[in-house]
Amino acid sequence: MSNLINRYWKTALFAVVGAGVGFAYWRFIGCSTGTCPLTANWTSSTLMGGLVGLIAAPAWKKNNTTQDKTTEND
């Protein structure tokens, strides 16, 4: 269990932060008419924010590949 927590804590953190941002977007910006499908309801906005957080989490992982640095001589 500890290995699982150590492996996925950053991904879970991104999902929670994304859900918080989605909820804040609904609360402060939102759609007052109720016709906007993502921001008319707090649940859909929060779930969409969490999904975006889950998608963004792998982008922040370290890339272990090494790249050759070439210098250009003018």
N, CA, C, O and CB atoms as a CASP TS submission, in Angstrom:
PFRMAT TS
TARGET T0000
AUTHOR 0000-0000-0000
METHOD Language model
MODEL 1
PARENT N/A
ATOM      1  N   MET     1       0.825  -1.200   0.000  1.00  0.00           N
ATOM      2  CA  MET     1       0.000   0.000   0.000  1.00  0.00           C
ATOM      3  C   MET     1       0.861   1.252   0.000  1.00  0.00           C
ATOM      4  O   MET     1       0.555   2.230  -0.683  1.00  0.00           O
ATOM      5  CB  MET     1      -0.934   0.005   1.204  1.00  0.00           C
ATOM      6  N   SER     2       1.938   1.215   0.770  1.00  0.00           N
ATOM      7  CA  SER     2       2.820   2.366   0.843  1.00  0.00           C
ATOM      8  C   SER     2       3.488   2.630  -0.502  1.00  0.00           C
ATOM      9  O   SER     2       3.693   3.783  -0.880  1.00  0.00           O
ATOM     10  CB  SER     2       3.874   2.157   1.924  1.00  0.00           C
ATOM     11  N   ASN     3       3.828   1.557  -1.227  1.00  0.00           N
ATOM     12  CA  ASN     3       4.434   1.698  -2.538  1.00  0.00           C
ATOM     13  C   ASN     3       3.456   2.361  -3.508  1.00  0.00           C
ATOM     14  O   ASN     3       3.853   3.186  -4.331  1.00  0.00           O
ATOM     15  CB  ASN     3       4.880   0.330  -3.073  1.00  0.00           C
ATOM     16  N   LEU     4       2.187   1.999  -3.407  1.00  0.00           N
ATOM     17  CA  LEU     4       1.157   2.583  -4.249  1.00  0.00           C
ATOM     18  C   LEU     4       0.997   4.074  -3.973  1.00  0.00           C
ATOM     19  O   LEU     4       0.860   4.869  -4.902  1.00  0.00           O
ATOM     20  CB  LEU     4      -0.168   1.865  -4.036  1.00  0.00           C
ATOM     21  N   ILE     5       1.016   4.448  -2.710  1.00  0.00           N
ATOM     22  CA  ILE     5       0.904   5.854  -2.337  1.00  0.00           C
ATOM     23  C   ILE     5       2.122   6.633  -2.816  1.00  0.00           C
ATOM     24  O   ILE     5       1.987   7.733  -3.353  1.00  0.00           O
ATOM     25  CB  ILE     5       0.743   5.999  -0.817  1.00  0.00           C
ATOM     26  N   ASN     6       3.305   6.068  -2.623  1.00  0.00           N
ATOM     27  CA  ASN     6       4.522   6.746  -3.068  1.00  0.00           C
ATOM     28  C   ASN     6       4.566   6.904  -4.584  1.00  0.00           C
ATOM     29  O   ASN     6       5.171   7.848  -5.093  1.00  0.00           O
ATOM     30  CB  ASN     6       5.748   5.980  -2.596  1.00  0.00           C
ATOM     31  N   ARG     7       3.936   5.998  -5.295  1.00  0.00           N
ATOM     32  CA  ARG     7       3.983   6.038  -6.752  1.00  0.00           C
ATOM     33  C   ARG     7       2.993   7.033  -7.360  1.00  0.00           C
ATOM     34  O   ARG     7       3.296   7.663  -8.373  1.00  0.00           O
ATOM     35  CB  ARG     7       3.715   4.666  -7.300  1.00  0.00           C
ATOM     36  N   TYR     8       1.821   7.177  -6.756  1.00  0.00           N
ATOM     37  CA  TYR     8       0.758   7.960  -7.376  1.00  0.00           C
ATOM     38  C   TYR     8       0.330   9.199  -6.596  1.00  0.00           C
ATOM     39  O   TYR     8      -0.734   9.748  -6.882  1.00  0.00           O
ATOM     40  CB  TYR     8      -0.418   7.097  -7.578  1.00  0.00           C
ATOM     41  N   TRP     9       1.103   9.657  -5.635  1.00  0.00           N
ATOM     42  CA  TRP     9       0.660  10.804  -4.843  1.00  0.00           C
ATOM     43  C   TRP     9       0.643  12.084  -5.671  1.00  0.00           C
ATOM     44  O   TRP     9      -0.223  12.935  -5.468  1.00  0.00           O
ATOM     45  CB  TRP     9       1.562  10.985  -3.628  1.00  0.00           C
ATOM     46  N   LYS    10       1.576  12.232  -6.590  1.00  0.00           N
ATOM     47  CA  LYS    10       1.587  13.441  -7.417  1.00  0.00           C
ATOM     48  C   LYS    10       0.398  13.466  -8.369  1.00  0.00           C
ATOM     49  O   LYS    10      -0.200  14.519  -8.590  1.00  0.00           O
ATOM     50  CB  LYS    10       2.894  13.536  -8.209  1.00  0.00           C
ATOM     51  N   THR    11       0.058  12.327  -8.926  1.00  0.00           N
ATOM     52  CA  THR    11      -1.094  12.250  -9.818  1.00  0.00           C
ATOM     53  C   THR    11      -2.377  12.577  -9.068  1.00  0.00           C
ATOM     54  O   THR    11      -3.228  13.306  -9.577  1.00  0.00           O
ATOM     55  CB  THR    11      -1.191  10.859 -10.453  1.00  0.00           C
ATOM     56  N   ALA    12      -2.518  12.044  -7.865  1.00  0.00           N
ATOM     57  CA  ALA    12      -3.694  12.342  -7.055  1.00  0.00           C
ATOM     58  C   ALA    12      -3.741  13.811  -6.675  1.00  0.00           C
ATOM     59  O   ALA    12      -4.815  14.411  -6.646  1.00  0.00           O
ATOM     60  CB  ALA    12      -3.709  11.479  -5.803  1.00  0.00           C
ATOM     61  N   LEU    13      -2.596  14.390  -6.385  1.00  0.00           N
ATOM     62  CA  LEU    13      -2.538  15.810  -6.049  1.00  0.00           C
ATOM     63  C   LEU    13      -2.982  16.668  -7.230  1.00  0.00           C
ATOM     64  O   LEU    13      -3.731  17.629  -7.051  1.00  0.00           O
ATOM     65  CB  LEU    13      -1.120  16.199  -5.616  1.00  0.00           C
ATOM     66  N   PHE    14      -2.526  16.327  -8.433  1.00  0.00           N
ATOM     67  CA  PHE    14      -2.949  17.062  -9.626  1.00  0.00           C
ATOM     68  C   PHE    14      -4.453  16.949  -9.826  1.00  0.00           C
ATOM     69  O   PHE    14      -5.097  17.930 -10.196  1.00  0.00           O
ATOM     70  CB  PHE    14      -2.212  16.545 -10.867  1.00  0.00           C
ATOM     71  N   ALA    15      -5.026  15.770  -9.590  1.00  0.00           N
ATOM     72  CA  ALA    15      -6.461  15.579  -9.758  1.00  0.00           C
ATOM     73  C   ALA    15      -7.244  16.407  -8.740  1.00  0.00           C
ATOM     74  O   ALA    15      -8.263  17.008  -9.082  1.00  0.00           O
ATOM     75  CB  ALA    15      -6.819  14.094  -9.623  1.00  0.00           C
ATOM     76  N   VAL    16      -6.779  16.441  -7.504  1.00  0.00           N
ATOM     77  CA  VAL    16      -7.471  17.216  -6.465  1.00  0.00           C
ATOM     78  C   VAL    16      -7.374  18.712  -6.751  1.00  0.00           C
ATOM     79  O   VAL    16      -8.357  19.440  -6.612  1.00  0.00           O
ATOM     80  CB  VAL    16      -6.882  16.904  -5.072  1.00  0.00           C
ATOM     81  N   VAL    17      -6.195  19.166  -7.146  1.00  0.00           N
ATOM     82  CA  VAL    17      -6.028  20.587  -7.472  1.00  0.00           C
ATOM     83  C   VAL    17      -6.876  20.948  -8.691  1.00  0.00           C
ATOM     84  O   VAL    17      -7.502  22.007  -8.717  1.00  0.00           O
ATOM     85  CB  VAL    17      -4.532  20.920  -7.735  1.00  0.00           C
ATOM     86  N   GLY    18      -6.901  20.076  -9.699  1.00  0.00           N
ATOM     87  CA  GLY    18      -7.733  20.313 -10.878  1.00  0.00           C
ATOM     88  C   GLY    18      -9.207  20.376 -10.530  1.00  0.00           C
ATOM     89  O   GLY    18      -9.937  21.213 -11.061  1.00  0.00           O
ATOM     90  N   ALA    19      -9.652  19.499  -9.644  1.00  0.00           N
ATOM     91  CA  ALA    19     -11.045  19.528  -9.212  1.00  0.00           C
ATOM     92  C   ALA    19     -11.342  20.819  -8.448  1.00  0.00           C
ATOM     93  O   ALA    19     -12.417  21.400  -8.599  1.00  0.00           O
ATOM     94  CB  ALA    19     -11.364  18.301  -8.337  1.00  0.00           C
ATOM     95  N   GLY    20     -10.400  21.261  -7.638  1.00  0.00           N
ATOM     96  CA  GLY    20     -10.580  22.531  -6.919  1.00  0.00           C
ATOM     97  C   GLY    20     -10.655  23.711  -7.862  1.00  0.00           C
ATOM     98  O   GLY    20     -11.456  24.624  -7.659  1.00  0.00           O
ATOM     99  N   VAL    21      -9.826  23.699  -8.893  1.00  0.00           N
ATOM    100  CA  VAL    21      -9.873  24.779  -9.880  1.00  0.00           C
ATOM    101  C   VAL    21     -11.178  24.728 -10.662  1.00  0.00           C
ATOM    102  O   VAL    21     -11.758  25.773 -10.960  1.00  0.00           O
ATOM    103  CB  VAL    21      -8.672  24.690 -10.842  1.00  0.00           C
ATOM    104  N   GLY    22     -11.646  23.539 -10.995  1.00  0.00           N
ATOM    105  CA  GLY    22     -12.930  23.409 -11.680  1.00  0.00           C
ATOM    106  C   GLY    22     -14.080  23.918 -10.837  1.00  0.00           C
ATOM    107  O   GLY    22     -14.978  24.587 -11.349  1.00  0.00           O
ATOM    108  N   PHE    23     -14.061  23.610  -9.550  1.00  0.00           N
ATOM    109  CA  PHE    23     -15.104  24.107  -8.656  1.00  0.00           C
ATOM    110  C   PHE    23     -15.029  25.628  -8.514  1.00  0.00           C
ATOM    111  O   PHE    23     -16.053  26.311  -8.532  1.00  0.00           O
ATOM    112  CB  PHE    23     -14.986  23.441  -7.278  1.00  0.00           C
ATOM    113  N   ALA    24     -13.815  26.148  -8.375  1.00  0.00           N
ATOM    114  CA  ALA    24     -13.652  27.604  -8.259  1.00  0.00           C
ATOM    115  C   ALA    24     -14.109  28.300  -9.536  1.00  0.00           C
ATOM    116  O   ALA    24     -14.694  29.381  -9.477  1.00  0.00           O
ATOM    117  CB  ALA    24     -12.182  27.964  -7.956  1.00  0.00           C
ATOM    118  N   TYR    25     -13.848  27.694 -10.680  1.00  0.00           N
ATOM    119  CA  TYR    25     -14.306  28.280 -11.936  1.00  0.00           C
ATOM    120  C   TYR    25     -15.833  28.346 -11.958  1.00  0.00           C
ATOM    121  O   TYR    25     -16.405  29.358 -12.364  1.00  0.00           O
ATOM    122  CB  TYR    25     -13.781  27.464 -13.141  1.00  0.00           C
ATOM    123  N   TRP    26     -16.492  27.272 -11.525  1.00  0.00           N
ATOM    124  CA  TRP    26     -17.955  27.283 -11.476  1.00  0.00           C
ATOM    125  C   TRP    26     -18.463  28.336 -10.503  1.00  0.00           C
ATOM    126  O   TRP    26     -19.427  29.045 -10.791  1.00  0.00           O
ATOM    127  CB  TRP    26     -18.488  25.904 -11.080  1.00  0.00           C
ATOM    128  N   ARG    27     -17.813  28.433  -9.357  1.00  0.00           N
ATOM    129  CA  ARG    27     -18.279  29.329  -8.296  1.00  0.00           C
ATOM    130  C   ARG    27     -18.111  30.795  -8.660  1.00  0.00           C
ATOM    131  O   ARG    27     -19.020  31.594  -8.435  1.00  0.00           O
ATOM    132  CB  ARG    27     -17.538  29.041  -7.011  1.00  0.00           C
ATOM    133  N   PHE    28     -16.969  31.158  -9.216  1.00  0.00           N
ATOM    134  CA  PHE    28     -16.678  32.571  -9.428  1.00  0.00           C
ATOM    135  C   PHE    28     -16.947  33.053 -10.854  1.00  0.00           C
ATOM    136  O   PHE    28     -17.254  34.229 -11.046  1.00  0.00           O
ATOM    137  CB  PHE    28     -15.253  32.838  -9.081  1.00  0.00           C
ATOM    138  N   ILE    29     -16.843  32.196 -11.839  1.00  0.00           N
ATOM    139  CA  ILE    29     -17.053  32.621 -13.222  1.00  0.00           C
ATOM    140  C   ILE    29     -18.353  32.023 -13.742  1.00  0.00           C
ATOM    141  O   ILE    29     -19.277  32.754 -14.098  1.00  0.00           O
ATOM    142  CB  ILE    29     -15.859  32.203 -14.122  1.00  0.00           C
ATOM    143  N   GLY    30     -18.426  30.706 -13.785  1.00  0.00           N
ATOM    144  CA  GLY    30     -19.635  29.955 -14.092  1.00  0.00           C
ATOM    145  C   GLY    30     -20.547  30.511 -15.177  1.00  0.00           C
ATOM    146  O   GLY    30     -20.219  31.489 -15.848  1.00  0.00           O
ATOM    147  N   CYS    31     -21.669  29.883 -15.329  1.00  0.00           N
ATOM    148  CA  CYS    31     -22.668  30.253 -16.326  1.00  0.00           C
ATOM    149  C   CYS    31     -23.957  30.592 -15.598  1.00  0.00           C
ATOM    150  O   CYS    31     -24.571  29.725 -14.977  1.00  0.00           O
ATOM    151  CB  CYS    31     -22.892  29.107 -17.368  1.00  0.00           C
ATOM    152  N   SER    32     -24.358  31.822 -15.672  1.00  0.00           N
ATOM    153  CA  SER    32     -25.542  32.254 -14.920  1.00  0.00           C
ATOM    154  C   SER    32     -26.849  31.823 -15.579  1.00  0.00           C
ATOM    155  O   SER    32     -27.873  31.734 -14.903  1.00  0.00           O
ATOM    156  CB  SER    32     -25.531  33.760 -14.762  1.00  0.00           C
ATOM    157  N   THR    33     -26.834  31.555 -16.886  1.00  0.00           N
ATOM    158  CA  THR    33     -28.077  31.199 -17.570  1.00  0.00           C
ATOM    159  C   THR    33     -28.395  29.715 -17.483  1.00  0.00           C
ATOM    160  O   THR    33     -29.547  29.322 -17.663  1.00  0.00           O
ATOM    161  CB  THR    33     -28.001  31.608 -19.015  1.00  0.00           C
ATOM    162  N   GLY    34     -27.402  28.891 -17.212  1.00  0.00           N
ATOM    163  CA  GLY    34     -27.618  27.454 -17.118  1.00  0.00           C
ATOM    164  C   GLY    34     -27.548  26.740 -18.444  1.00  0.00           C
ATOM    165  O   GLY    34     -27.871  25.554 -18.517  1.00  0.00           O
ATOM    166  N   THR    35     -27.133  27.426 -19.506  1.00  0.00           N
ATOM    167  CA  THR    35     -27.068  26.794 -20.821  1.00  0.00           C
ATOM    168  C   THR    35     -25.684  26.245 -21.154  1.00  0.00           C
ATOM    169  O   THR    35     -25.535  25.517 -22.135  1.00  0.00           O
ATOM    170  CB  THR    35     -27.482  27.778 -21.877  1.00  0.00           C
ATOM    171  N   CYS    36     -24.692  26.574 -20.375  1.00  0.00           N
ATOM    172  CA  CYS    36     -23.333  26.087 -20.621  1.00  0.00           C
ATOM    173  C   CYS    36     -23.206  24.685 -20.034  1.00  0.00           C
ATOM    174  O   CYS    36     -23.416  24.511 -18.833  1.00  0.00           O
ATOM    175  CB  CYS    36     -22.261  27.052 -20.005  1.00  0.00           C
ATOM    176  N   PRO    37     -22.872  23.685 -20.838  1.00  0.00           N
ATOM    177  CA  PRO    37     -22.883  22.313 -20.330  1.00  0.00           C
ATOM    178  C   PRO    37     -21.819  22.016 -19.276  1.00  0.00           C
ATOM    179  O   PRO    37     -22.051  21.178 -18.405  1.00  0.00           O
ATOM    180  CB  PRO    37     -22.710  21.372 -21.464  1.00  0.00           C
ATOM    181  N   LEU    38     -20.669  22.670 -19.326  1.00  0.00           N
ATOM    182  CA  LEU    38     -19.610  22.360 -18.369  1.00  0.00           C
ATOM    183  C   LEU    38     -19.669  23.213 -17.116  1.00  0.00           C
ATOM    184  O   LEU    38     -19.279  22.753 -16.043  1.00  0.00           O
ATOM    185  CB  LEU    38     -18.275  22.529 -19.018  1.00  0.00           C
ATOM    186  N   THR    39     -20.137  24.417 -17.222  1.00  0.00           N
ATOM    187  CA  THR    39     -20.082  25.322 -16.071  1.00  0.00           C
ATOM    188  C   THR    39     -21.440  25.615 -15.451  1.00  0.00           C
ATOM    189  O   THR    39     -21.516  26.383 -14.491  1.00  0.00           O
ATOM    190  CB  THR    39     -19.447  26.609 -16.480  1.00  0.00           C
ATOM    191  N   ALA    40     -22.501  25.033 -15.965  1.00  0.00           N
ATOM    192  CA  ALA    40     -23.819  25.278 -15.398  1.00  0.00           C
ATOM    193  C   ALA    40     -24.030  24.522 -14.099  1.00  0.00           C
ATOM    194  O   ALA    40     -24.825  24.944 -13.259  1.00  0.00           O
ATOM    195  CB  ALA    40     -24.890  24.898 -16.389  1.00  0.00           C
ATOM    196  N   ASN    41     -23.326  23.406 -13.921  1.00  0.00           N
ATOM    197  CA  ASN    41     -23.499  22.548 -12.757  1.00  0.00           C
ATOM    198  C   ASN    41     -22.149  22.367 -12.079  1.00  0.00           C
ATOM    199  O   ASN    41     -21.138  22.176 -12.754  1.00  0.00           O
ATOM    200  CB  ASN    41     -24.111  21.173 -13.156  1.00  0.00           C
ATOM    201  N   TRP    42     -22.123  22.426 -10.754  1.00  0.00           N
ATOM    202  CA  TRP    42     -20.841  22.342 -10.053  1.00  0.00           C
ATOM    203  C   TRP    42     -20.202  20.965 -10.183  1.00  0.00           C
ATOM    204  O   TRP    42     -18.977  20.851 -10.174  1.00  0.00           O
ATOM    205  CB  TRP    42     -21.028  22.681  -8.588  1.00  0.00           C
ATOM    206  N   THR    43     -21.009  19.926 -10.303  1.00  0.00           N
ATOM    207  CA  THR    43     -20.431  18.587 -10.398  1.00  0.00           C
ATOM    208  C   THR    43     -19.696  18.377 -11.717  1.00  0.00           C
ATOM    209  O   THR    43     -18.597  17.823 -11.735  1.00  0.00           O
ATOM    210  CB  THR    43     -21.518  17.536 -10.243  1.00  0.00           C
ATOM    211  N   SER    44     -20.292  18.815 -12.813  1.00  0.00           N
ATOM    212  CA  SER    44     -19.627  18.625 -14.100  1.00  0.00           C
ATOM    213  C   SER    44     -18.360  19.462 -14.195  1.00  0.00           C
ATOM    214  O   SER    44     -17.358  19.015 -14.753  1.00  0.00           O
ATOM    215  CB  SER    44     -20.573  18.978 -15.244  1.00  0.00           C
ATOM    216  N   SER    45     -18.400  20.662 -13.660  1.00  0.00           N
ATOM    217  CA  SER    45     -17.222  21.524 -13.687  1.00  0.00           C
ATOM    218  C   SER    45     -16.109  20.946 -12.814  1.00  0.00           C
ATOM    219  O   SER    45     -14.942  20.980 -13.205  1.00  0.00           O
ATOM    220  CB  SER    45     -17.583  22.942 -13.219  1.00  0.00           C
ATOM    221  N   THR    46     -16.447  20.425 -11.657  1.00  0.00           N
ATOM    222  CA  THR    46     -15.459  19.839 -10.761  1.00  0.00           C
ATOM    223  C   THR    46     -14.868  18.557 -11.349  1.00  0.00           C
ATOM    224  O   THR    46     -13.656  18.348 -11.291  1.00  0.00           O
ATOM    225  CB  THR    46     -16.088  19.551  -9.398  1.00  0.00           C
ATOM    226  N   LEU    47     -15.709  17.710 -11.908  1.00  0.00           N
ATOM    227  CA  LEU    47     -15.215  16.477 -12.526  1.00  0.00           C
ATOM    228  C   LEU    47     -14.330  16.775 -13.739  1.00  0.00           C
ATOM    229  O   LEU    47     -13.320  16.104 -13.949  1.00  0.00           O
ATOM    230  CB  LEU    47     -16.390  15.586 -12.943  1.00  0.00           C
ATOM    231  N   MET    48     -14.701  17.763 -14.524  1.00  0.00           N
ATOM    232  CA  MET    48     -13.885  18.108 -15.688  1.00  0.00           C
ATOM    233  C   MET    48     -12.531  18.672 -15.244  1.00  0.00           C
ATOM    234  O   MET    48     -11.507  18.379 -15.861  1.00  0.00           O
ATOM    235  CB  MET    48     -14.625  19.129 -16.584  1.00  0.00           C
ATOM    236  N   GLY    49     -12.522  19.466 -14.192  1.00  0.00           N
ATOM    237  CA  GLY    49     -11.253  19.976 -13.664  1.00  0.00           C
ATOM    238  C   GLY    49     -10.366  18.855 -13.156  1.00  0.00           C
ATOM    239  O   GLY    49      -9.154  18.870 -13.375  1.00  0.00           O
ATOM    240  N   GLY    50     -10.960  17.882 -12.479  1.00  0.00           N
ATOM    241  CA  GLY    50     -10.196  16.725 -12.012  1.00  0.00           C
ATOM    242  C   GLY    50      -9.647  15.907 -13.166  1.00  0.00           C
ATOM    243  O   GLY    50      -8.525  15.407 -13.092  1.00  0.00           O
ATOM    244  N   LEU    51     -10.419  15.764 -14.224  1.00  0.00           N
ATOM    245  CA  LEU    51      -9.954  15.037 -15.394  1.00  0.00           C
ATOM    246  C   LEU    51      -8.791  15.762 -16.068  1.00  0.00           C
ATOM    247  O   LEU    51      -7.822  15.128 -16.486  1.00  0.00           O
ATOM    248  CB  LEU    51     -11.097  14.843 -16.384  1.00  0.00           C
ATOM    249  N   VAL    52      -8.883  17.067 -16.171  1.00  0.00           N
ATOM    250  CA  VAL    52      -7.780  17.842 -16.743  1.00  0.00           C
ATOM    251  C   VAL    52      -6.535  17.710 -15.866  1.00  0.00           C
ATOM    252  O   VAL    52      -5.420  17.633 -16.383  1.00  0.00           O
ATOM    253  CB  VAL    52      -8.178  19.333 -16.894  1.00  0.00           C
ATOM    254  N   GLY    53      -6.714  17.681 -14.550  1.00  0.00           N
ATOM    255  CA  GLY    53      -5.589  17.473 -13.644  1.00  0.00           C
ATOM    256  C   GLY    53      -4.940  16.112 -13.849  1.00  0.00           C
ATOM    257  O   GLY    53      -3.715  15.996 -13.809  1.00  0.00           O
ATOM    258  N   LEU    54      -5.751  15.084 -14.068  1.00  0.00           N
ATOM    259  CA  LEU    54      -5.210  13.751 -14.324  1.00  0.00           C
ATOM    260  C   LEU    54      -4.449  13.696 -15.641  1.00  0.00           C
ATOM    261  O   LEU    54      -3.428  13.017 -15.750  1.00  0.00           O
ATOM    262  CB  LEU    54      -6.329  12.724 -14.331  1.00  0.00           C
ATOM    263  N   ILE    55      -4.948  14.407 -16.629  1.00  0.00           N
ATOM    264  CA  ILE    55      -4.271  14.419 -17.925  1.00  0.00           C
ATOM    265  C   ILE    55      -2.978  15.220 -17.847  1.00  0.00           C
ATOM    266  O   ILE    55      -1.998  14.878 -18.509  1.00  0.00           O
ATOM    267  CB  ILE    55      -5.191  15.002 -19.010  1.00  0.00           C
ATOM    268  N   ALA    56      -2.965  16.272 -17.051  1.00  0.00           N
ATOM    269  CA  ALA    56      -1.776  17.121 -16.953  1.00  0.00           C
ATOM    270  C   ALA    56      -0.682  16.513 -16.082  1.00  0.00           C
ATOM    271  O   ALA    56       0.481  16.894 -16.214  1.00  0.00           O
ATOM    272  CB  ALA    56      -2.159  18.473 -16.404  1.00  0.00           C
ATOM    273  N   ALA    57      -1.016  15.597 -15.213  1.00  0.00           N
ATOM    274  CA  ALA    57      -0.030  15.033 -14.288  1.00  0.00           C
ATOM    275  C   ALA    57       1.147  14.358 -14.977  1.00  0.00           C
ATOM    276  O   ALA    57       2.281  14.595 -14.562  1.00  0.00           O
ATOM    277  CB  ALA    57      -0.696  14.047 -13.389  1.00  0.00           C
ATOM    278  N   PRO    58       0.954  13.533 -15.999  1.00  0.00           N
ATOM    279  CA  PRO    58       2.129  12.898 -16.631  1.00  0.00           C
ATOM    280  C   PRO    58       3.053  13.893 -17.329  1.00  0.00           C
ATOM    281  O   PRO    58       4.231  13.600 -17.531  1.00  0.00           O
ATOM    282  CB  PRO    58       1.672  11.862 -17.635  1.00  0.00           C
ATOM    283  N   ALA    59       2.550  15.035 -17.692  1.00  0.00           N
ATOM    284  CA  ALA    59       3.393  16.023 -18.358  1.00  0.00           C
ATOM    285  C   ALA    59       4.450  16.582 -17.411  1.00  0.00           C
ATOM    286  O   ALA    59       5.477  17.084 -17.868  1.00  0.00           O
ATOM    287  CB  ALA    59       2.537  17.158 -18.914  1.00  0.00           C
ATOM    288  N   TRP    60       4.221  16.506 -16.124  1.00  0.00           N
ATOM    289  CA  TRP    60       5.160  17.045 -15.140  1.00  0.00           C
ATOM    290  C   TRP    60       6.131  16.005 -14.616  1.00  0.00           C
ATOM    291  O   TRP    60       6.983  16.325 -13.787  1.00  0.00           O
ATOM    292  CB  TRP    60       4.409  17.643 -13.990  1.00  0.00           C
ATOM    293  N   LYS    61       6.023  14.759 -15.082  1.00  0.00           N
ATOM    294  CA  LYS    61       6.966  13.727 -14.645  1.00  0.00           C
ATOM    295  C   LYS    61       8.332  13.993 -15.245  1.00  0.00           C
ATOM    296  O   LYS    61       8.453  14.587 -16.316  1.00  0.00           O
ATOM    297  CB  LYS    61       6.470  12.320 -15.039  1.00  0.00           C
ATOM    298  N   LYS    62       9.354  13.548 -14.542  1.00  0.00           N
ATOM    299  CA  LYS    62      10.714  13.725 -15.035  1.00  0.00           C
ATOM    300  C   LYS    62      10.939  12.866 -16.262  1.00  0.00           C
ATOM    301  O   LYS    62      10.452  11.740 -16.355  1.00  0.00           O
ATOM    302  CB  LYS    62      11.738  13.381 -13.948  1.00  0.00           C
ATOM    303  N   ASN    63      11.679  13.417 -17.192  1.00  0.00           N
ATOM    304  CA  ASN    63      12.053  12.678 -18.383  1.00  0.00           C
ATOM    305  C   ASN    63      13.474  12.168 -18.173  1.00  0.00           C
ATOM    306  O   ASN    63      14.403  12.968 -18.063  1.00  0.00           O
ATOM    307  CB  ASN    63      11.943  13.566 -19.674  1.00  0.00           C
ATOM    308  N   ASN    64      13.656  10.873 -18.115  1.00  0.00           N
ATOM    309  CA  ASN    64      14.959  10.275 -17.796  1.00  0.00           C
ATOM    310  C   ASN    64      15.860  10.102 -19.008  1.00  0.00           C
ATOM    311  O   ASN    64      16.980   9.609 -18.873  1.00  0.00           O
ATOM    312  CB  ASN    64      14.758   8.942 -17.141  1.00  0.00           C
ATOM    313  N   THR    65      15.407  10.487 -20.166  1.00  0.00           N
ATOM    314  CA  THR    65      16.251  10.344 -21.343  1.00  0.00           C
ATOM    315  C   THR    65      17.234  11.491 -21.405  1.00  0.00           C
ATOM    316  O   THR    65      16.920  12.626 -21.048  1.00  0.00           O
ATOM    317  CB  THR    65      15.408  10.285 -22.624  1.00  0.00           C
ATOM    318  N   THR    66      18.410  11.175 -21.858  1.00  0.00           N
ATOM    319  CA  THR    66      19.428  12.211 -21.998  1.00  0.00           C
ATOM    320  C   THR    66      19.466  12.673 -23.436  1.00  0.00           C
ATOM    321  O   THR    66      19.307  11.880 -24.364  1.00  0.00           O
ATOM    322  CB  THR    66      20.818  11.699 -21.551  1.00  0.00           C
ATOM    323  N   GLN    67      19.674  13.943 -23.610  1.00  0.00           N
ATOM    324  CA  GLN    67      19.747  14.511 -24.947  1.00  0.00           C
ATOM    325  C   GLN    67      21.141  15.055 -25.154  1.00  0.00           C
ATOM    326  O   GLN    67      21.743  15.621 -24.242  1.00  0.00           O
ATOM    327  CB  GLN    67      18.679  15.617 -25.156  1.00  0.00           C
ATOM    328  N   ASP    68      21.643  14.883 -26.344  1.00  0.00           N
ATOM    329  CA  ASP    68      22.966  15.405 -26.663  1.00  0.00           C
ATOM    330  C   ASP    68      22.872  16.910 -26.835  1.00  0.00           C
ATOM    331  O   ASP    68      22.009  17.421 -27.549  1.00  0.00           O
ATOM    332  CB  ASP    68      23.541  14.739 -27.940  1.00  0.00           C
ATOM    333  N   LYS    69      23.762  17.594 -26.176  1.00  0.00           N
ATOM    334  CA  LYS    69      23.810  19.045 -26.310  1.00  0.00           C
ATOM    335  C   LYS    69      24.853  19.376 -27.358  1.00  0.00           C
ATOM    336  O   LYS    69      26.028  19.036 -27.222  1.00  0.00           O
ATOM    337  CB  LYS    69      24.134  19.743 -24.946  1.00  0.00           C
ATOM    338  N   THR    70      24.414  20.024 -28.372  1.00  0.00           N
ATOM    339  CA  THR    70      25.345  20.437 -29.421  1.00  0.00           C
ATOM    340  C   THR    70      25.481  21.940 -29.392  1.00  0.00           C
ATOM    341  O   THR    70      24.509  22.670 -29.200  1.00  0.00           O
ATOM    342  CB  THR    70      24.874  19.957 -30.815  1.00  0.00           C
ATOM    343  N   THR    71      26.679  22.378 -29.580  1.00  0.00           N
ATOM    344  CA  THR    71      26.914  23.826 -29.625  1.00  0.00           C
ATOM    345  C   THR    71      27.175  24.206 -31.063  1.00  0.00           C
ATOM    346  O   THR    71      27.864  23.507 -31.806  1.00  0.00           O
ATOM    347  CB  THR    71      28.111  24.253 -28.704  1.00  0.00           C
ATOM    348  N   GLU    72      26.619  25.306 -31.422  1.00  0.00           N
ATOM    349  CA  GLU    72      26.812  25.799 -32.778  1.00  0.00           C
ATOM    350  C   GLU    72      27.918  26.832 -32.780  1.00  0.00           C
ATOM    351  O   GLU    72      27.933  27.752 -31.961  1.00  0.00           O
ATOM    352  CB  GLU    72      25.508  26.395 -33.347  1.00  0.00           C
ATOM    353  N   ASN    73      28.825  26.672 -33.692  1.00  0.00           N
ATOM    354  CA  ASN    73      29.910  27.645 -33.852  1.00  0.00           C
ATOM    355  C   ASN    73      29.571  28.534 -35.037  1.00  0.00           C
ATOM    356  O   ASN    73      29.347  28.056 -36.149  1.00  0.00           O
ATOM    357  CB  ASN    73      31.298  26.938 -34.056  1.00  0.00           C
ATOM    358  N   ASP    74      29.537  29.827 -34.782  1.00  0.00           N
ATOM    359  CA  ASP    74      29.224  30.763 -35.864  1.00  0.00           C
ATOM    360  C   ASP    74      30.459  31.178 -36.592  1.00  0.00           C
ATOM    361  O   ASP    74      30.385  31.965 -37.536  1.00  0.00           O
ATOM    362  CB  ASP    74      28.513  31.982 -35.335  1.00  0.00           C
TER
END
